Amino acid sequence: MNTWPIHSLIASLILTCTAISDEPKPAVLINAGDYETIQAALNALPASGGMVRLPPGTIEIDKPLEIKTPETRIEGSGASTHIKNSNSTGKPAFLIQPGNFAEDNKAKLWRIQLGNFRISGNEKSGDGIRAVNIQEIFLQGMSIDHNGGHGIALIDCYEDPRVSDSILTYNKKAGLYIDGNHDIVVNANHFEENEDAVVCIDSFNLCMNGNNIDDHLGNGVVIENTYGSVVSGNMIEECNGTAIILDRDCYGITLSANVIAHHLKGGIDLRDANGCTVSGNTFVLTHHFGVKMSGESGRNTVTGNNFSNTYIGGGLDKRPSEGKTPMHIDIGTGVVLKGSRHIIISGNSFSGMDQGAVSGSGGCRSILVNGNVITDINRRSDQPTRAIDLGDGENCLIKDNLIDTP
């Protein structure tokens, strides 16, 4: 009979026991109402994660609620669950980041989800949700308002962040701030009266569709140093700034099928954007410009858009009448080029323009303007301009446009 030496048997038993004790605890379901504080409930999650159910009611906090475990979902009871941040030193309501982030700023957590509750703050508080180095974060059905920072800040949440079906309102900074993310989904959200609605910087593959963006103190969507993205099917209305801005080496971005209405600075500003498409959008009542491109922008296509004033009502008042705001001015603007190059402007409709439809200055080069319909221009111009005027542009072609000037 073969027998193991006693020391080998003991060693085997020790290894077996160690392996058993090292096995992670299974994910758990925690009812936060059973704990003294929400943080105590979050701290009760094992390393393997789980779900924390938040009870109805208003829960006031004065320091961040910290989530440090992966595979974790925080679930509320709809708007009846209200986390109210009374902090006055710029701290967020929720801070989601790896527990060892201070020692290793490249550490990551995977698959954190927050859903179906409200977070509010005050002018001196920080972000509603601040997530750092979280992979596959998913935020859905959230109401986030009146925070002193961003509504949601996603910092280096590189893999597949998703924000959907949420309402982000009255935050002093952006409703949603995205920095260093990729393969991003922002879908079917409502943004109202933040500083900017969405800011996306140093990222790529933003997919932003079907959002309602209204009444912002600054701009609608600001995208910087980002490529390979699409912004489509959004309603963007009444920003004091510009509806969409592309800046700092943006390229390969499509802006399509958006309604861009009533913006005091302009519609789409391609400040530094190349290889981009602006198609099928409706520009109505955009002050200063519908689409503008700078000398840092080129190889762009502007096609199939409608640029117009209201047509019905509004009149030709140059300034708002008593009791009205600049938003009440009936205005129409088209495409403005300043030193841009290799641009196609085709198949668009321009009607009710304050001045001309397409203007260029600053040495534009290789501009093709063809197949556009232009009518009712120079409605508000003291010095009428040509429908299409590329100034000192070089190697430009203007042909086959239908211009109807009464």
Stockholm file with secondary structure:
# STOCKHOLM 1.0

chainA/1-406         MNTWPIHSLIASLILTCTAISDEPKPAVLINAGDYETIQAALNALPASGGMVRLPPGTIEIDKPLEIKTPETRIEGSGASTHIKNSNSTGKPAFLIQPGNFAEDNKAKLWRIQLGNFRISGNEKSGDGIRAVNIQEIFLQGMSIDHNGGHGIALIDCYEDPRVSDSILTYNKKAGLYIDGNHDIVVNANHFEENEDAVVCIDSFNLCMNGNNIDDHLGNGVVIENTYGSVVSGNMIEECNGTAIILDRDCYGITLSANVIAHHLKGGIDLRDANGCTVSGNTFVLTHHFGVKMSGESGRNTVTGNNFSNTYIGGGLDKRPSEGKTPMHIDIGTGVVLKGSRHIIISGNSFSGMDQGAVSGSGGCRSILVNGNVITDINRRSDQPTRAIDLGDGENCLIKDNLIDTP
#=GR chainA/1-406 SS CCCCCHHHHHHHHHHHHHHHHHSCCCCEEEEGGGSSSHHHHHHTSCTTCEEEECCSEEEEESSCEEECCSSEEEECCGGGEEEEECCCSSCCSEEECCTTTTTCTTCCEECEEEESCEEECCTTSCCSEEEESEETCEEESCEEESCSSCSEEEESCCBCCEEESCEEESCSSCSEEEESCEEEEEESCEEESSSSSEEEESCEEEEEESCEEECCSSCSEEEESCEEEEEESCEEECCSSEEEEEESSEEEEEEESCEEEEESSEEEEESSEESCEEESCEEEEESSCSEEECTTCBSCEEESCEEECCSSSCTTCSSCCTTCCGGGCCCCCCEEEESCEEEEEESCEEESCSSCSEEEESCCEEEEEESCEEESCCSSCSSCCCSEECTTCBSCEEESCEEECC
#=GC SS_cons         CCCCCHHHHHHHHHHHHHHHHHSCCCCEEEEGGGSSSHHHHHHTSCTTCEEEECCSEEEEESSCEEECCSSEEEECCGGGEEEEECCCSSCCSEEECCTTTTTCTTCCEECEEEESCEEECCTTSCCSEEEESEETCEEESCEEESCSSCSEEEESCCBCCEEESCEEESCSSCSEEEESCEEEEEESCEEESSSSSEEEESCEEEEEESCEEECCSSCSEEEESCEEEEEESCEEECCSSEEEEEESSEEEEEEESCEEEEESSEEEEESSEESCEEESCEEEEESSCSEEECTTCBSCEEESCEEECCSSSCTTCSSCCTTCCGGGCCCCCCEEEESCEEEEEESCEEESCSSCSEEEESCCEEEEEESCEEESCCSSCSSCCCSEECTTCBSCEEESCEEECC
//
